[in-house]
Amino acid sequence: MSGLNLNQLVREAHAQNNYDPLISLMPYAKLLGIECLRMGDDMVFRLPANQDCIGNPTLPALHGGVIAGFMEHSAMLHLLMFMGIPHLPKIIDFSIDYLRAGLYRDTFVQCQVWRQGRRVANVAITAWQTKQAEPIATARAHFKVDEP
């Protein structure tokens, strides 16, 4: 998809408050069922509870890879939506800290861009379930944002 088409898709998503066309550009994000919830100037990403995402059926708890994938894709979508990047960002590095079990319930993520340069963007990502002040995981990601 060309940069012009992608920027137009982002503008339309913001105007209609419908981010499904952007999520459809990322097959794994679509598979997970990631949703975008616009809250004023902020964006919160939601991963609905899904039996297929359970890694530990005893608790039950989400698989750590699902949590990490959700966080990584949320950061990519955040950059795409708010940083004016005319193409999908490419992951360079991703580091996650699991803080507590992600139980079988809806999970939320919020992203914050710490720095965006011409070539690289640094993003902080926080995931929680019941209270935002009690995260289940935090992550740091670096993305290549210049032309591929």
Buried (B, 14 or more C-beta within 10 A) or exposed (E): EEEEEBBEBBEEBBEEEEBEEBBEBBEEBEEBBBBBEBEEEEBBBBBEBBEEBBBBEEEBBBBBEBBBBBBBBBBBBBBBBBBEBBBBBEEBEBEBEBBEBBBBEEBBBBBEBEEBEEEBBBBBBBBBBEEEEEBBBBBBBBBBBEEE
